[in-house]
Amino acid sequence: MSKIAWGPVVDGVRFGLVAPDAEVEAGGTIRLQLACSNQSERPVHVFGFRADYPRSLRVSPPKADRPHIRVTFADANVLHPPDAFVMVSRGATITTEIDISFVFDRRGVGRWPLAFAYVPMRATGGFATFAPPAEGLSTGVAELLVTLARSLRESGIDADGEASLDTALLCDDPKLPALLRAYGDGGAAFLARRVARVLSPGSEATIGWRAFHALTRMGMAGVESARRARDEVPHAARALEAAIAWTTHLMGQPPSAEHLPFATQLEQIIHQPEMRGNFFLAWTAYESAIHGSRRVELMGNGQRIISTRSNQDELPRVSRSTLSEGQVRVVLEALRGAAVWSLVPLRQRALPDEPKPALDVRLALGKQFHRQVALLNGEWRHGPAAFLAALLDRLADERSPITQPPPR
């Protein structure tokens, strides 16, 4: 804490920022320590210092009247429960880490001054929280020395080349494959590092998912680059593992020993309808006190049950219908196509009020034939299971035309 950059004191409270001492790589793991010190005569409650409560970051570039990067919590427009806040006792100092890896993956190399600003955060029920000025209470300015990734430099990708590839990814340029091939293995290395952005909330994840899918189209070259990148960008290891699993699935390689029984059983019930007696699928599209809930259940015999509840209803509205054998098979093939056995949540932080659809699949009796997965909405919509999620949403819609009335 000796090099902490403290900001001014307001009502006895101040915030400080600690930057890494050494240079960091663009696209690597960059975490800063944020501190809050309370020197007032009373305890205060501050947001963002609880590791188990979702939060997100907003980053603003330097401006003429503010020549440094400004980082804030991006949750100011949401009402938070009291347990989202941490009490800072009189005379106490608390700390947390903020991960801004995605910022400098995009911004690039150089010496970057930055500061964190704590903005007013609102709580439900009139719970009293620390109220800084409307523009926020800033830390002191810390400086980061960011260098270009060594793996990209060694592949001949300089800052200009990296910028042009980023632009092509962001614009979904059809020339992207040709641009990547021009750098040989460097093109795959670039994509592997950009996959880290799927861990960012909101629009920052868009370029990450585009890199994710572009990497899978590079086959084994993409797999090898993802494996090398795990050591270079350890904060993105989970995302890179998912990219490896998805690429090998698309290449037709069999699942790992852990998932082989499930995948084999799924293949059998796709082609043998008489084995679907214990098949069960449940898709909960959303469930919250604000928006209500929507859920669909599908059995092996084609029976479909939809339960919907608005935020004003105490009990759900239930409708029943029946899918044909061929329609059930379409759902099963979508489960196989999405490699549902390998789906894992990647992003730790949700956007404010972001739903978290949940899928429950049972193929037969036994734990090895049962899979449950809950992903944030952005991961479902942009990741490997996007088609599956869209299909299940249609199944959960009472107006869906793909069903027939239940038999009498």
TORVOTOR-546729 format. One record per residue (C-alpha): residue in three letters; x, y, z. Coordinates in steps of 0.2 Angstrom, whole numbers, plus 5000, padded with zeros to 4 digits. Example, Ala and Ser with C-alpha at 12.3 -4.5 7.8 and 13.67 -1.06 7.14 Angstrom:
residues 2
ALA506249785039
SER506849955036
***
This chain:
residues 408
MET500050005000
SER501550125000
LYS501350174982
ILE499450204983
ALA498850354974
TRP497550434986
GLY496250554980
PRO495450704990
VAL494450675006
VAL492550705006
ASP491550685022
GLY493050595029
VAL493150465015
ARG494450445002
PHE494850314988
GLY496550264982
LEU497250164968
VAL498850054966
ALA499550014949
PRO500749874945
ASP502549914948
ALA503149834932
GLU502649844914
VAL501149744908
GLU500749674891
ALA499249724881
GLY498049584882
GLY498749514898
THR498049504915
ILE498049684922
ARG497249704940
LEU497349854950
GLN497049874969
LEU495649994974
ALA495650054992
CYS494350155003
SER494850235019
ASN493550305031
GLN494250445043
SER492550505047
GLU491650495064
ARG490450365058
PRO490450205048
VAL489950215029
HIS489350095017
VAL490150075000
PHE489849974984
GLY490949864974
PHE492049794988
ARG491049624990
ALA491849494979
ASP490249384978
TYR489149524972
PRO489049564953
ARG489849724947
SER490449794931
LEU491649934925
ARG491450084914
VAL493050154906
SER493050324898
PRO494550384887
PRO495550544891
LYS494850704887
ALA495450884885
ASP494850934903
ARG495350764910
PRO496950694902
HIS496850524910
ILE495750364908
ARG494350364920
VAL493650204927
THR492050194937
PHE490750054942
ALA489450044929
ASP488050004940
ALA487450174945
ASN485750164937
VAL485250014946
LEU484449994964
HIS485549874974
PRO485049774989
PRO485849825006
ASP486949675006
ALA487849734990
PHE488749865001
VAL490149845013
MET490249935029
VAL491950035032
SER492150065051
ARG492850225058
GLY494750225055
ALA494650075044
THR495350045026
ILE494649905014
THR495249854997
THR494649754982
GLU495349714965
ILE494749784948
ASP495149684932
ILE495449804918
SER496349684906
PHE495049704892
VAL495349894892
PHE497249884887
ASP496949734876
ARG495949864865
ARG496850024869
GLY498649964865
VAL500350014871
GLY501050164879
ARG501150254896
TRP499350274902
PRO498750384917
LEU497150324925
ALA496150354940
PHE494550274948
ALA493050374952
TYR491750314965
VAL490050384959
PRO488450384969
MET487650214970
ARG485850184975
ALA485150054987
THR483349984989
GLY482250035004
GLY483050195008
PHE484650115014
ALA485950245018
THR487550235008
PHE489050345005
ALA488550484994
PRO490050574985
PRO489750714973
ALA488750684958
GLU490350684947
GLY491150554958
LEU492550554971
SER494150514962
THR495750424967
GLY497450494963
VAL498150464946
ALA499150304943
GLU500250264928
LEU500250104918
LEU501650054906
VAL500849944893
THR501949854880
LEU501349754865
ALA501149574867
ARG502849484864
SER501949334855
LEU501149464842
ARG502849554840
GLU503749394836
SER502349354823
GLY502649524814
ILE501049604820
ASP501549784825
ALA500349914833
ASP499649964816
GLY499349784811
GLU498549744827
ALA497349894825
SER496849844807
LEU496449664813
ASP495449734828
THR494449844816
ALA494149694804
LEU493549594819
LEU492349734826
CYS491649764808
ASP491449574805
ASP492449614789
PRO492349474776
LYS494149504772
LEU494649454790
PRO495249274785
ALA496349344772
LEU497149464784
LEU497449334797
ARG498249214784
ALA499449344779
TYR500249334797
GLY500249144797
ASP500349074815
GLY500249254821
GLY498449274815
ALA497949124826
ALA498949204840
PHE498049364838
LEU496349284839
ALA496849184854
ARG497249334864
ARG495649424858
VAL494549274865
ALA494949344882
ARG493649484879
VAL492249364880
LEU492549384899
SER492049574898
PRO490249634901
GLY489149714887
SER489749764870
GLU491549734875
ALA491249544873
THR490649564855
ILE492449564848
GLY492849424859
TRP491549314853
ARG491949354835
ALA493749304839
PHE493149144847
HIS492149084832
ALA493549144820
LEU494849044830
THR493748884828
ARG493848904809
MET495748884810
GLY495648704816
MET497248634824
ALA498148804822
GLY496848884832
VAL496948744846
GLU498848764847
SER498748954848
ALA497448944862
ARG498548824872
ARG500048934870
ALA498949084875
ARG498449004891
ASP500149044899
GLU500249214892
VAL498449274897
PRO498049164912
HIS496549274917
ALA495749204901
ALA496149024903
ARG494348974905
ALA493849054889
LEU495248974880
GLU494848804886
ALA493048834880
ALA493748884863
ILE494848724862
ALA493348614867
TRP492248694854
THR493548684840
THR493948504843
HIS492048464843
LEU491848544826
MET493348444820
GLY492348284825
GLN493548234839
PRO492648124852
PRO492248204869
SER493348174884
ALA493148014894
GLU492148124907
HIS490848174894
LEU490848014883
PRO489447924891
PHE488248074890
ALA488748104872
THR488547924867
GLN486847914875
LEU486248064866
GLU486747994850
GLN485847834853
ILE484147924858
ILE484348034843
HIS484247884831
GLN483147764842
PRO481547854848
GLU481047704858
MET482547744870
ARG481847914875
GLY480747854889
ASN481847944902
PHE482248094892
PHE481848264900
LEU482348444896
ALA481948604906
TRP482348774900
THR482048924911
ALA482249074900
TYR482149194914
GLU481549204932
SER481549364943
ALA480449464954
ILE480449604942
HIS480049514926
GLY479149354931
SER479649194924
ARG479549084908
ARG479948894908
VAL479748754896
GLU479848564900
LEU479948434886
MET479748244888
GLY480348104877
ASN478548064871
GLY478448244865
GLN477448324879
ARG477848504881
ILE477348604896
ILE477548794896
SER477448894913
THR477349084912
ARG477149204926
SER477149394925
ASN477749504940
GLN476049534945
ASP475449354946
GLU475649244961
LEU475349074951
PRO476049034934
ARG474949004918
VAL475248834911
SER474948764894
ARG475148594886
SER475448534869
THR476348394860
LEU477848384848
SER478048254834
GLU479448134835
GLY480348224822
GLN480248394831
VAL480948304847
ARG482348244836
VAL482748424830
VAL482948474849
LEU484048324852
GLU485148364837
ALA485248544843
LEU485948484860
ARG487248374851
GLY487648524839
ALA487948634854
ALA489048504863
VAL487948534878
TRP488948424889
SER490448544887
LEU489548714890
VAL490248804905
PRO489948984912
LEU491349104908
ARG490949274913
GLN490949304932
ARG490049464932
ALA488349494925
LEU487649664918
PRO486349744929
ASP484749644927
GLU485449524915
PRO484549364915
LYS485349194917
PRO484449064907
ALA484648884914
LEU484548714905
ASP484248544913
VAL484448394902
ARG484248214908
LEU484448074895
ALA484247924906
LEU484447874924
GLY486047904932
LYS487148054936
GLN488248034921
PHE486748064909
HIS486248224918
ARG486848394914
GLN486348564921
VAL487048734915
ALA486648914918
LEU487449044907
LEU487249234907
ASN486149294893
GLY487649364883
GLU488549194883
TRP486949104877
ARG486649224863
HIS488449244856
GLY489249084861
PRO489248904854
ALA487448874860
ALA486649024851
PHE485648914840
LEU485148794854
ALA484548944865
ALA483549024851
LEU482648854848
LEU482248834866
ASP481549004867
ARG480448964853
LEU479848804862
ALA479548914877
ASP478349034867
GLU476548984868
ARG476249054851
SER477548944843
PRO476748854828
ILE477848704829
THR476748604840
GLN475148514838
PRO473748494851
PRO473948364864
PRO473048194861
ARG471348174869
***
